[in-house]
Amino acid sequence: QQSEAFGGLFASIAVAILLVYLMMVLAFNSLITPFVILFTLPLATIGAFPALLITGRPIGISALIGFLMLIGIVVTNAIVLLDLVERLRREQGYTVHDALVEGGRTRVRPILMTAIATILALMPLAAGFNSGSIIAAELGTVVIGGLFSSTFLTLLVIPVLYSLVDGAKVRLSRRPSDAAPTE
């Protein structure tokens, strides 16, 4: 039963990632920006697995449900940041660098406030004070660890990745015109 449940949850996680990506493609009218945003998911595992290890909690069904929840939670930080960056570039003509700096400066406070509020709200669940909440403690631990690492790393890694991907797009868009024969 447990292996069936794990298989079902892994399938749910894959479907959730696909649905989140498709929703972002529709929202951003781009295939690349949502792909950059999905890089927040590995950033969440950087904190979730050590949080389980430090607390001595196993990777059980409720921990996997926590990972499933993280898919929706952690992408919001990158969405909030990159949505502003895209708007600054499109509507106000900012360069990529200037849009990333302004976007980071403008969005860092709301991103940190929502992440810290969520982490603090989950602390009692993760603490597992009574025996009935031991299972839920795994879920809370995964979400707290994942949200902690992804929040701080999103503010650092996602702008760098966005800048690199944008630079590659610019280089690729110039390449066909460079290959045109000259007279």
C-alpha positions in Angstrom: 0.0 0.0 0.0 2.8 2.4 0.8 4.6 1.8 -2.5 1.3 2.4 -4.3 0.8 5.6 -2.4 4.3 6.8 -3.1 3.8 6.0 -6.8 0.5 7.9 -6.8 2.1 10.9 -5.1 5.1 11.0 -7.5 2.6 11.0 -10.4 0.7 13.8 -8.7 3.9 15.8 -8.3 4.7 15.3 -12.0 1.2 16.4 -13.0 1.3 19.4 -10.6 4.6 20.6 -12.1 3.1 20.3 -15.6 0.0 22.1 -14.7 1.9 24.9 -13.0 4.2 25.2 -16.0 1.2 25.4 -18.4 -0.6 28.0 -16.2 2.6 30.1 -16.3 3.0 29.7 -20.0 -0.5 31.1 -20.4 0.1 33.9 -18.0 3.5 35.0 -19.3 2.9 34.2 -23.0 6.3 32.6 -23.0 7.8 29.2 -22.8 11.1 30.3 -21.4 10.2 32.5 -18.4 8.0 29.8 -16.8 10.9 27.4 -17.3 13.2 29.7 -15.4 10.6 30.0 -12.7 10.5 26.2 -12.4 14.1 26.3 -11.2 12.8 27.3 -7.8 11.6 23.7 -7.3 15.1 22.3 -6.9 15.9 25.2 -4.7 13.2 24.0 -2.3 14.6 20.5 -2.1 17.9 22.1 -0.9 16.1 23.0 2.3 13.5 20.3 2.6 15.7 17.3 2.7 18.1 18.7 5.3 15.2 19.8 7.4 13.9 16.2 7.5 17.4 15.0 8.3 18.0 17.5 11.1 14.7 16.7 12.7 15.1 13.0 12.2 11.8 12.6 10.4 11.4 10.1 7.6 10.3 10.7 4.0 6.8 9.4 4.3 3.4 10.1 2.7 2.9 13.3 4.5 6.4 14.5 3.6 5.6 13.9 -0.1 2.4 15.8 0.3 4.5 18.6 1.7 6.7 18.4 -1.5 3.5 18.6 -3.5 2.4 21.7 -1.6 5.8 23.3 -2.2 5.3 23.2 -5.9 2.6 25.7 -5.6 4.1 27.7 -2.8 7.7 28.3 -3.9 7.0 29.3 -7.5 5.0 32.3 -6.3 8.1 34.1 -5.2 9.7 33.8 -8.6 6.4 34.7 -10.3 6.1 37.9 -8.2 9.7 38.9 -9.0 9.8 38.0 -12.7 6.3 39.4 -13.4 7.5 42.8 -12.3 10.8 42.4 -14.3 8.9 41.5 -17.4 6.5 44.5 -17.0 9.4 46.9 -16.4 11.1 45.7 -19.6 8.0 45.8 -21.7 6.2 48.9 -20.4 9.1 51.1 -19.3 11.9 50.0 -21.5 14.3 48.9 -18.7 17.3 46.8 -19.6 17.5 43.3 -18.2 20.0 44.3 -15.5 18.1 47.4 -14.5 14.8 45.5 -14.4 16.2 42.8 -12.3 17.8 45.3 -9.8 14.6 47.3 -9.6 12.4 44.2 -9.4 14.6 42.7 -6.7 14.6 46.0 -4.8 10.8 46.4 -5.0 9.8 42.8 -4.4 12.3 41.6 -1.8 10.2 42.9 1.1 6.8 41.3 0.1 8.6 38.0 -0.8 10.3 37.9 2.6 7.2 38.9 4.5 5.0 36.2 3.0 7.7 33.5 3.4 8.4 34.4 7.0 4.7 34.6 7.8 4.1 31.1 6.3 7.1 29.6 8.0 6.0 31.0 11.4 2.5 29.8 10.9 3.8 26.3 10.2 6.1 26.1 13.2 3.5 24.6 15.6 2.6 22.0 13.0 6.3 21.1 12.4 7.0 21.0 16.2 4.5 18.1 16.5 3.7 18.8 20.2 1.2 15.9 20.6 1.4 12.3 19.3 -1.5 12.8 16.9 0.4 15.5 14.9 3.6 13.4 14.3 2.5 12.7 10.7 1.6 16.3 10.1 5.0 17.3 11.5 6.7 15.8 8.4 4.6 17.9 6.2 5.3 21.1 8.1 9.1 20.3 8.3 9.3 19.8 4.5 7.3 23.0 3.7 9.3 25.1 6.2 12.7 23.8 5.0 11.8 24.1 1.4 10.3 27.5 1.7 13.3 28.8 3.7 15.9 27.7 1.2 13.9 28.5 -1.9 13.0 32.0 -0.7 16.6 33.1 -0.2 18.0 31.3 -3.2 15.2 32.5 -5.5 16.3 36.1 -4.8 19.8 35.2 -5.8 19.6 32.3 -8.4 16.5 33.2 -10.4 17.7 36.7 -11.4 21.1 35.3 -12.5 19.4 32.5 -14.4 16.9 34.9 -16.0 19.8 37.1 -17.1 21.8 34.2 -18.6 18.7 32.8 -20.4 17.9 36.3 -21.8 21.5 36.7 -22.9 21.3 33.3 -24.7 18.0 34.4 -26.4 19.6 37.6 -27.6 22.7 35.7 -29.0 20.5 33.1 -30.7 18.2 35.8 -32.3 21.3 37.6 -33.7 22.9 34.4 -35.1 20.6 34.0 -38.2 21.2 37.5 -39.3 25.0 37.1 -38.9 24.9 34.1 -41.2 23.3 36.1 -44.1 25.7 36.4 -47.0 27.3 39.8 -47.5 28.1 41.4 -50.8 
